[in-house]
Amino acid sequence: MQVVLHIGQHKTGSKALQSALYANRHHLAERRIAYPVEARAAGTLRPYEMNHQRLFAAVRAAVDAGERLADVVALRAMLERLLAACPAATETLLLSAEDLFDMHTAHEADFVAGRVAAASRLLARELAALGCRPRLVCYVRRQDHLLAAHYAQFIKGSGTHHPAFTEFQAAFGPRLDAAAIVAHWEEAFGAGALSVAAYEPRAMPGGIVADFFRRTLDLEPPPVTVPFPDDLEAFNVTPSRDHLEYIRLLNRRASRGRPVLPREHVLESAFRDRDVPAAGIAAWLSPRERAALLERHEPGNRQIAARHGLCPTLFQEPGPSAADPWTPHSGPDFRRLVELDARARAIAAERSGGGTTGRRRRPRLVLWVISPRATAADASAALAAFEAVAGRPDLESRLLEGLAGEPVLRRWRRVAFVMLVGPPAGGWQEALHRWALARSGAKVVAVPGPLPEPLLAA
């Protein structure tokens, strides 16, 4: 039997393709193409019921164990189950697992040398032992765009990942070398068994689903499409850089064992914000840096293009020029972070029926009071204070431009902290409010300056 194996790479629309294949299983079966999937295991993400991620897991387990007999037998048993699930008239078994391309998940930044070579050899051997005729398909994305997409996924897809972009780039660098990775699959299966396509609009104007059906299956695009899975963990919309920085801050707090808002609420608040563009590579690298990155990978890209009939170039989108205008992203300022925090808390309150902890009582209030005399240095110092309470599920935030005239005394039973940013503006009303809040038991903290230990430990 012919086996068509879509192996990725990551961040090339794989979940959209898998959703379409899953929705059109009967349409494909009428054309003697089987797309069997195993029942989703408890606790796994919804997209895993529409792809073959467990095939990747079985291959990796066998490779990492040095091809221990028990793991190889488990892999062969899985392949046999997939073959047995095909109707009698099946001519082509279709499988899709984007993790196979570089043998790492999107939630890993590093790269274990040799894993791809060993995995591709093992999978080729096992498919041959079962009498299969394999045909592999992969889509590759331009290195600068791939880097940005992976970093966004790495941050938003985990509750604890919080590296800075430069740190992630250094660890992830080897996985950008598509030519070296493709070469391992070609060596194991033969160059003629592998089809490579560029993942960019100019190369596939109808999107990956239409391109895959026409290029790989020689079929017109499917008649049925389905909405993307309503699982925010897998909803691959890229947030803005401001949102990613806020999520990164919460991840850092969570990695220290401190409570934060449920991640699905934070993601939902990011996806609802349509006023800001998604984070692309220009949010981190200048045109000069991007051009240098692409120049390093140009020989490999040319090699892929030549070997797979994609000449004259692998990627058709014009590359960046060092002379292109560019404004560095300075990161979200203190006010923006407080705004994003308030939005995430509002979603959490909405989803829990009025309280971010699921209880009926309202959460305590944090007042961020910005003095009219606050400077950039004051705001910078306030960022450290913000992290101490950001995303705490028992709090909410409100940004004020000075205390004078604000009826905070009516809310004092809910006030947990008052953060005073910048020199006091003065005035008897402000002094009275500060005195009353302190008397009520609220922690009144002036920044800049050292934070009291109880606040940091709260």
C-alpha positions in Angstrom: 0.0 0.0 0.0 1.1 3.5 -0.7 1.6 5.6 2.5 1.6 9.4 2.1 3.2 10.9 5.2 2.9 14.7 5.8 5.8 15.5 8.2 5.4 19.3 8.7 7.4 21.4 9.3 6.0 23.2 12.4 4.2 26.5 11.8 3.1 25.8 8.3 -0.6 25.4 8.7 -0.5 21.8 9.7 -3.5 21.9 12.1 -5.6 23.6 9.4 -4.7 20.8 7.0 -5.3 18.1 9.6 -8.8 19.6 10.4 -9.7 19.5 6.7 -8.4 15.9 6.3 -10.3 14.8 9.4 -13.5 16.5 8.3 -13.3 14.9 4.8 -12.5 11.3 5.8 -15.5 9.9 4.0 -14.9 12.1 0.9 -11.3 10.7 0.8 -12.4 7.1 1.4 -14.6 7.3 -1.7 -11.4 8.0 -3.5 -9.7 5.0 -1.8 -7.6 7.2 0.5 -7.8 6.4 4.2 -7.1 8.9 7.0 -7.5 6.8 10.1 -7.1 8.4 13.6 -7.0 6.8 17.0 -9.4 7.9 19.7 -8.1 10.8 21.7 -6.5 9.9 25.0 -7.9 11.6 28.1 -6.2 14.9 28.9 -4.7 15.4 25.4 -5.5 18.5 23.2 -8.4 18.3 20.8 -6.2 18.5 17.7 -4.5 15.3 18.6 -7.7 13.4 17.6 -7.2 14.8 14.1 -3.6 14.0 13.5 -0.9 11.3 14.1 1.1 12.9 16.8 1.3 9.6 18.7 3.2 8.2 15.7 5.8 10.8 16.3 5.8 10.0 20.0 6.4 6.3 19.2 9.2 7.0 16.8 10.9 9.4 19.2 10.5 7.0 22.2 12.2 4.2 20.2 15.0 6.5 19.0 15.7 8.0 22.4 15.8 4.5 23.9 18.4 3.4 21.4 15.9 1.4 19.4 15.2 -0.9 22.3 13.2 -3.9 21.1 10.1 -3.1 23.2 9.8 0.4 21.7 10.4 -0.7 18.2 7.7 -3.4 18.6 5.3 -0.7 19.9 6.0 1.4 16.9 5.4 -1.4 14.5 2.2 -2.3 16.3 1.0 1.2 15.9 1.7 1.2 12.1 -0.1 -2.2 11.8 -3.2 -0.8 13.6 -3.3 2.2 11.2 -3.0 -0.2 8.2 -5.7 -2.5 9.6 -8.0 0.5 10.1 -8.1 1.1 6.3 -11.1 -0.1 4.4 -10.5 -3.0 2.0 -10.6 -0.9 -1.1 -7.9 1.6 0.2 -5.0 2.3 -2.1 -3.4 5.1 -0.1 -2.9 5.5 3.7 -2.6 9.2 4.6 -0.9 10.3 7.8 0.1 13.7 9.2 2.4 14.6 12.1 4.3 17.8 11.9 6.5 17.0 14.8 8.3 14.4 12.6 10.1 17.0 10.5 12.7 17.9 13.1 11.7 15.3 15.7 11.0 18.0 18.3 7.7 19.5 19.4 6.8 23.2 19.1 7.2 23.4 22.9 10.9 22.6 22.8 13.6 25.1 21.9 16.7 22.9 21.7 17.8 20.5 19.1 19.2 17.0 19.8 21.7 16.3 17.0 21.3 12.9 15.4 17.6 12.4 16.3 16.3 13.2 12.8 18.8 10.9 11.1 18.0 8.0 13.5 14.2 8.6 13.3 14.0 8.8 9.6 16.1 5.6 9.2 13.9 3.7 11.7 10.6 4.8 10.1 11.8 4.0 6.6 12.8 0.5 7.8 9.6 -0.2 9.6 7.4 0.9 6.7 9.4 -1.2 4.3 9.1 -4.2 6.6 5.3 -3.8 6.4 5.4 -3.7 2.6 4.5 0.0 2.3 5.5 2.4 -0.5 6.2 5.6 1.4 5.9 9.1 0.0 6.8 12.0 2.2 5.5 15.6 2.0 6.8 18.6 3.8 6.3 22.4 3.7 9.1 24.7 4.7 8.8 28.2 5.9 11.4 31.0 5.4 13.7 31.1 8.3 13.0 34.6 9.6 9.2 34.0 9.7 9.7 30.6 11.1 11.8 31.9 14.0 9.1 34.5 14.9 6.2 32.0 14.7 8.0 29.4 16.8 8.9 32.0 19.5 5.3 33.1 19.7 4.1 29.5 20.0 6.8 28.7 22.6 5.6 31.6 24.8 1.9 31.3 24.4 1.8 27.5 24.3 3.3 27.0 27.8 2.6 28.2 31.3 6.2 28.4 32.3 8.4 29.3 29.3 9.8 32.8 29.6 13.1 33.2 27.7 13.9 36.5 26.0 13.8 36.4 22.2 17.6 36.5 21.9 17.9 33.5 24.3 15.4 31.5 22.3 17.0 32.4 19.0 20.4 31.0 20.2 18.8 27.7 21.3 16.5 27.3 18.3 19.0 28.2 15.7 19.9 24.7 14.5 16.2 24.0 13.7 16.2 26.7 11.1 18.5 24.7 8.9 15.8 23.1 6.7 18.4 21.8 4.2 20.2 19.7 6.8 17.0 18.3 8.1 15.5 17.5 4.7 18.8 15.8 3.8 18.3 13.2 6.5 14.8 12.3 5.2 16.1 12.1 1.6 18.9 9.8 2.7 16.6 7.5 4.6 13.7 7.3 2.0 15.4 8.4 -1.2 15.2 11.8 -2.8 12.4 10.7 -5.1 10.2 9.8 -2.2 10.2 13.3 -0.7 8.2 16.3 -1.9 9.1 19.8 -0.6 7.0 22.9 -1.0 7.5 26.5 0.2 5.0 27.7 2.8 4.2 31.2 1.6 1.2 32.9 -0.1 2.9 33.3 -3.5 3.7 29.6 -3.7 0.2 28.4 -2.6 -2.3 31.2 -3.2 -5.3 29.0 -2.1 -3.7 28.1 1.2 -2.2 24.8 2.4 -5.4 22.8 2.2 -6.0 23.5 -1.5 -2.3 23.1 -2.3 -2.0 19.8 -0.5 -5.0 18.3 -2.2 -3.9 19.4 -5.6 -0.2 18.8 -5.3 -0.2 15.6 -3.2 -3.5 13.9 -3.8 -4.2 15.2 -7.3 -7.7 16.2 -6.1 -9.7 19.4 -6.1 -9.9 21.1 -2.7 -12.3 19.3 -0.3 -16.0 20.1 -0.2 -16.1 20.3 3.6 -14.2 22.7 5.8 -14.6 23.0 9.5 -14.0 25.8 12.0 -10.7 25.7 13.7 -10.9 23.7 17.0 -12.3 25.7 19.8 -9.4 24.8 22.0 -7.4 27.9 22.8 -4.3 25.9 23.5 -4.3 24.9 19.8 -5.8 28.1 18.3 -2.8 29.2 16.3 -3.5 32.9 16.0 -0.4 34.8 16.9 -0.8 37.5 19.5 0.8 40.9 19.4 4.3 41.4 20.8 2.8 43.4 23.7 0.6 40.4 24.6 3.5 38.0 24.2 5.5 40.1 26.6 2.6 40.1 29.1 2.2 36.3 28.8 6.0 35.9 29.2 5.8 37.9 32.4 3.0 35.7 33.7 5.0 32.6 32.7 8.0 33.8 34.7 5.8 34.3 37.7 4.2 30.9 37.3 7.6 29.2 37.0 8.3 30.5 40.5 5.3 28.7 41.8 3.2 31.9 42.2 -0.5 31.9 41.2 -1.6 33.5 37.9 -4.8 33.7 35.9 -5.9 30.6 34.0 -3.9 30.6 30.8 -7.0 30.1 28.6 -8.4 33.4 29.9 -5.1 35.2 29.1 -5.1 33.7 25.6 -8.7 34.7 25.0 -8.0 38.3 26.0 -5.1 38.4 23.6 -7.2 36.9 20.7 -10.0 39.3 21.3 -7.7 42.3 20.9 -8.0 43.0 17.1 -6.6 46.5 17.4 -3.0 45.5 17.2 -1.2 43.4 14.6 0.2 40.0 15.2 3.8 39.8 16.2 6.0 39.2 13.1 9.7 38.9 13.0 10.0 42.7 12.5 8.9 43.0 16.1 12.3 41.6 17.2 14.9 41.8 14.3 15.9 44.7 12.1 15.9 44.3 8.3 19.7 44.1 8.5 19.6 41.3 11.1 16.9 39.4 9.1 18.9 39.8 5.9 22.0 38.4 7.6 20.0 35.4 8.9 18.6 34.6 5.5 22.0 35.0 3.9 23.4 32.3 6.2 20.6 29.9 5.1 20.6 30.8 1.4 23.0 28.0 0.3 20.7 25.4 1.9 17.6 27.0 0.5 19.1 26.9 -3.0 20.0 23.3 -2.5 16.4 22.4 -1.6 15.1 24.4 -4.6 17.4 22.7 -7.0 16.7 19.1 -5.7 12.9 19.5 -5.7 12.3 21.5 -8.8 11.5 24.8 -7.1 14.0 26.9 -9.1 15.0 29.6 -9.4 14.4 30.2 -5.7 12.8 28.3 -2.8 11.0 31.4 -1.4 9.4 33.9 -3.8 8.6 36.6 -1.2 11.1 39.5 -1.5 13.6 39.4 1.3 14.3 42.3 3.6 16.9 44.9 2.7 19.3 46.5 5.2 18.1 49.9 3.9 14.4 49.2 4.7 13.0 51.6 7.3 12.5 50.0 10.7 11.6 51.2 14.2 12.7 49.0 17.1 9.9 47.7 19.3 10.5 49.1 22.8 8.2 46.7 24.4 5.0 47.4 26.2 5.2 50.3 28.7 3.9 50.1 32.2 0.5 51.6 31.4 0.0 49.1 28.5 0.9 46.1 30.8 -1.6 47.3 33.4 -4.2 47.6 30.6 -3.5 44.1 29.3 -3.6 42.7 32.9 -7.0 44.4 33.4 -8.4 42.9 30.2 -7.2 39.4 31.1 -8.8 39.7 34.6 -12.1 40.9 33.0 -12.2 37.7 30.9 -11.4 35.6 33.9 -14.2 37.3 35.9 -16.6 36.8 32.9 -15.8 33.1 32.6 -16.0 32.4 36.3 -19.4 34.1 36.8 -18.2 37.2 38.5 -15.0 36.3 40.4 -11.7 35.3 39.0 -11.3 32.5 41.7 -14.8 31.1 41.0 -16.1 32.4 44.3 -18.9 34.9 44.5 -17.0 37.6 46.4 -15.4 40.2 44.3 -11.6 40.1 44.0 -9.5 42.7 45.8 -8.4 45.8 43.9 -5.0 47.1 43.1 -4.8 50.8 42.4 -2.0 51.9 40.1 -1.8 55.6 40.7 0.3 57.5 38.2 1.5 60.9 39.4 1.4 63.8 36.9 5.1 64.2 37.7 6.1 60.6 36.9 9.1 60.2 34.7 10.2 57.3 32.4 12.5 56.1 35.2 9.5 55.9 37.6 7.6 53.8 35.0 10.6 51.6 34.5 10.8 50.9 38.3 7.1 50.3 38.4 7.6 47.3 36.1 9.3 45.4 38.9 6.4 46.2 41.2 3.9 45.1 38.5 5.4 41.6 38.2 4.7 41.1 41.9 0.9 41.2 41.4 0.5 40.6 37.6 -2.1 38.0 36.8 -2.9 37.1 40.4 -6.3 35.4 40.3 -7.5 37.1 43.5 -6.8 40.6 42.3 -8.0 43.1 39.7 -6.2 46.3 38.5 -7.3 49.9 37.9 -5.1 52.6 36.5 -5.5 56.1 37.9 -4.0 59.4 37.0 -3.6 60.7 40.5 -5.7 60.1 43.6 -7.3 63.5 43.9 -11.0 63.4 43.3 -11.1 59.6 43.1 -13.8 58.1 45.4 -11.5 55.4 46.5 -12.8 55.6 50.1 -16.0 54.0 49.0 -14.0 51.0 47.8 -11.5 50.6 50.6 -12.7 47.2 51.7 -11.6 45.8 48.4 -8.3 47.6 48.1 -5.3 45.3 48.6 -2.5 47.4 47.3 -2.0 51.0 46.2 1.0 51.5 43.9 2.0 55.1 43.7 4.2 55.6 40.6 6.2 58.8 40.6 6.6 61.7 43.0 3.3 62.7 44.8 1.4 65.5 43.2 0.5 67.0 46.6 -2.8 68.4 47.7 -4.8 67.7 50.8 -7.2 65.3 49.1 -4.4 63.0 48.0 -2.9 63.1 51.4 -6.2 62.3 53.0 -6.8 59.4 50.6 -3.4 58.0 51.3 -3.8 58.2 55.0 -7.3 56.6 54.8 -6.1 53.8 52.6 -3.2 53.0 54.9 -5.6 53.0 57.9 -7.9 50.6 56.1 -5.2 48.0 55.9 -4.2 48.4 52.2 -0.5 48.2 51.4 0.5 51.6 50.1 3.7 51.2 48.1 5.6 54.0 46.4 7.8 53.2 43.5 10.6 53.5 42.7 12.1 52.1 45.8 12.5 48.7 47.4 9.3 46.7 47.6 8.2 45.4 51.0 8.9 41.7 51.3 5.3 40.7 52.2 4.2 42.1 48.8 6.8 40.2 46.8 5.9 37.0 48.7 2.1 37.5 48.5 
